[in-house]
């Protein structure tokens, strides 16, 4: 029997998949040619992204029906766990607390969390589930490749790579929550695939801006 929610998630993820050649930063890490300063910049930008996304997901959970709320609560909890792992990565990149406090984030890197905050305030939570799930597929793949490059090319420890391992790992519970949320939207007739695709397209564009900005000279 066909699972409508699972099929919609698959087709949306496939439709919104980024051009493999669009991200020029991750291949640099895989080859070991990304300069240490760029890796430090990645850690510093994520120090801004993670807490912003966590608060956005918490707000979406408050606005959502129970099925979607469970999804966003899991995401918010995941951001808390990721924040702990990020500390080890930043330390491995030579980022001190003093430098982190003085760092001015890049607009191109912060467009993504700014838009996630916009979604938290304005978008249907169920539509947002569909858009985010499609986007996370690409993000998880990037994280897996970065973790491999950090280990093999830069000699980073497992502790220093844990931030990327966390996001690269399969998340069957989250996937099940996404299916339940999308199915609820389909059953209630409240899911707008057109809006979800618009949100997902913008998320992918802002994520591309993130990676492109990281690769620019300081």
C-alpha positions as CSV (number, residue, x, y, z in Angstrom):
1,X,0.0,0.0,0.0
2,X,1.3,3.5,-0.9
3,X,2.3,5.8,1.9
4,X,1.2,9.2,0.7
5,X,3.2,11.2,3.2
6,X,6.4,9.2,2.6
7,X,6.0,9.5,-1.2
8,X,5.5,13.3,-0.9
9,X,8.6,13.6,1.2
10,X,10.6,11.6,-1.3
11,X,9.4,13.5,-4.3
12,X,9.8,16.9,-2.7
13,X,13.3,16.0,-1.5
14,X,14.2,14.9,-5.0
15,X,12.7,18.0,-6.6
16,X,14.6,20.3,-4.3
17,X,17.9,18.5,-4.3
18,X,20.7,21.1,-5.0
19,X,23.0,20.9,-8.0
20,X,26.0,18.7,-6.9
21,X,28.4,21.3,-8.3
22,X,26.7,24.2,-6.5
23,X,28.6,23.7,-3.2
24,X,32.3,24.5,-3.8
25,X,33.3,24.6,-0.1
26,X,32.7,21.0,0.9
27,X,34.9,19.6,-1.9
28,X,37.7,21.8,-0.6
29,X,37.4,20.2,2.8
30,X,37.4,16.7,1.2
31,X,40.6,17.5,-0.6
32,X,42.2,19.2,2.4
33,X,42.6,22.5,0.5
34,X,40.1,24.5,2.6
35,X,42.3,26.9,4.6
36,X,42.2,26.6,8.4
37,X,40.8,30.1,8.6
38,X,37.7,28.9,6.6
39,X,37.2,26.0,8.9
40,X,37.3,28.4,11.9
41,X,34.8,30.6,10.1
42,X,32.5,27.6,9.7
43,X,32.6,27.0,13.5
44,X,32.1,30.7,14.3
45,X,29.1,31.0,11.9
46,X,27.5,27.9,13.4
47,X,27.8,29.4,16.8
48,X,25.2,31.9,15.6
49,X,23.1,29.5,13.5
50,X,22.5,26.8,16.1
51,X,20.9,28.8,18.9
52,X,18.8,30.8,16.3
53,X,17.5,27.6,14.8
54,X,16.8,26.1,18.2
55,X,14.6,29.0,19.2
56,X,12.8,29.0,15.8
57,X,12.0,25.3,16.2
58,X,10.7,25.8,19.7
59,X,8.4,28.5,18.5
60,X,7.2,26.3,15.6
61,X,6.4,23.5,18.2
62,X,4.2,26.0,20.1
63,X,2.3,26.9,17.0
64,X,2.0,23.4,15.6
65,X,-0.5,20.5,16.0
66,X,0.7,17.6,18.1
67,X,2.2,15.6,15.2
68,X,4.2,18.6,13.9
69,X,5.0,19.8,17.4
70,X,6.8,16.4,18.1
71,X,8.9,16.9,15.0
72,X,10.0,20.5,15.9
73,X,10.6,19.5,19.6
74,X,13.0,16.8,18.4
75,X,14.8,19.3,16.1
76,X,15.1,21.8,19.0
77,X,16.6,19.1,21.2
78,X,19.0,18.1,18.5
79,X,20.2,21.7,18.2
80,X,21.0,21.7,21.9
81,X,23.0,18.5,21.5
82,X,24.8,19.9,18.4
83,X,25.8,23.0,20.3
84,X,27.8,20.8,22.7
85,X,29.6,19.1,19.8
86,X,30.3,22.4,18.2
87,X,32.5,23.5,21.1
88,X,34.9,20.7,20.3
89,X,35.0,21.5,16.6
90,X,35.6,25.2,17.3
91,X,38.4,24.4,19.7
92,X,40.1,22.1,17.2
93,X,40.0,25.1,14.7
94,X,41.7,27.3,17.2
95,X,38.7,29.4,18.0
96,X,39.0,31.0,21.5
97,X,36.1,32.5,23.5
98,X,37.6,35.9,23.0
99,X,37.6,35.5,19.3
100,X,34.1,34.1,19.3
101,X,32.8,37.1,21.2
102,X,34.5,39.6,18.8
103,X,33.4,37.8,15.6
104,X,31.1,39.6,13.3
105,X,29.0,37.0,11.3
106,X,28.7,37.1,7.5
107,X,25.3,38.2,6.1
108,X,25.4,35.4,3.5
109,X,25.8,32.8,6.2
110,X,23.1,34.2,8.4
111,X,20.4,34.5,5.7
112,X,19.5,30.8,6.3
113,X,18.7,31.1,10.1
114,X,17.0,34.4,9.5
115,X,14.7,32.7,7.0
116,X,14.1,29.8,9.4
117,X,13.0,32.4,11.9
118,X,10.7,33.9,9.3
119,X,9.1,30.5,8.8
120,X,8.7,30.2,12.5
121,X,6.6,33.4,12.6
122,X,4.7,33.2,9.3
123,X,4.6,29.8,7.7
124,X,2.3,26.8,8.3
125,X,4.2,24.5,10.6
126,X,3.2,21.4,8.5
127,X,4.3,23.1,5.3
128,X,7.6,23.9,7.1
129,X,8.1,20.2,8.1
130,X,8.0,19.3,4.4
131,X,10.4,22.1,3.4
132,X,12.9,21.4,6.2
133,X,12.9,17.7,5.7
134,X,13.9,18.1,2.1
135,X,16.6,20.6,3.0
136,X,18.0,18.4,5.7
137,X,18.7,15.7,3.2
138,X,21.3,17.9,1.5
139,X,22.7,19.2,4.8
140,X,23.2,15.7,6.2
141,X,25.2,14.7,3.1
142,X,27.4,17.7,3.3
143,X,28.1,17.0,7.0
144,X,29.1,13.4,6.2
145,X,31.6,14.6,3.6
146,X,33.0,17.3,5.8
147,X,33.5,14.8,8.7
148,X,35.4,12.4,6.4
149,X,37.6,15.3,5.1
150,X,38.4,16.6,8.6
151,X,39.5,13.1,9.7
152,X,41.5,12.1,6.6
153,X,42.9,15.4,5.5
154,X,43.2,17.5,8.6
155,X,43.7,14.8,11.3
156,X,40.8,15.9,13.4
157,X,39.7,13.6,16.2
158,X,36.3,12.0,16.6
159,X,35.4,14.5,19.2
160,X,36.2,17.4,16.9
161,X,34.2,15.8,14.1
162,X,31.2,14.9,16.3
163,X,29.2,18.0,15.3
164,X,29.2,16.8,11.7
165,X,28.7,13.1,12.6
166,X,25.6,14.1,14.5
167,X,23.9,15.7,11.6
168,X,25.1,13.1,9.1
169,X,23.7,10.1,11.1
170,X,20.4,8.6,10.1
171,X,17.4,9.8,12.2
172,X,14.6,7.3,11.8
173,X,12.6,8.7,14.7
174,X,12.7,12.2,13.1
175,X,11.8,10.7,9.8
176,X,8.8,9.0,11.3
177,X,7.7,12.2,13.0
178,X,8.0,14.1,9.6
179,X,5.8,11.4,7.9
180,X,3.2,11.7,10.7
181,X,3.2,15.5,10.5
182,X,2.8,15.5,6.7
183,X,0.2,12.8,6.8
184,X,-1.8,14.9,9.3
185,X,-1.7,17.8,6.9
186,X,-2.8,15.7,4.0
187,X,-5.7,14.2,6.1
188,X,-6.8,17.6,7.3
189,X,-6.4,19.3,3.9
190,X,-4.1,21.9,5.5
191,X,-0.9,21.1,3.7
192,X,0.1,23.4,0.8
193,X,2.7,21.6,-1.4
194,X,3.1,24.8,-3.4
195,X,4.0,26.8,-0.3
196,X,6.2,24.0,1.0
197,X,8.1,23.9,-2.3
198,X,8.6,27.7,-2.2
199,X,9.9,27.5,1.4
200,X,12.2,24.6,0.4
201,X,13.5,26.4,-2.6
202,X,14.4,29.4,-0.6
203,X,16.0,27.3,2.1
204,X,18.2,25.6,-0.4
205,X,19.1,29.0,-1.9
206,X,20.1,30.4,1.5
207,X,22.1,27.3,2.3
208,X,24.0,27.8,-0.9
209,X,24.7,31.3,0.1
210,X,26.0,30.0,3.4
211,X,28.6,27.7,1.8
212,X,29.5,30.3,-0.9
213,X,30.1,33.0,1.8
214,X,32.4,30.6,3.8
215,X,34.6,30.2,0.8
216,X,35.1,34.0,0.2
217,X,38.5,35.5,1.2
218,X,38.3,37.0,4.8
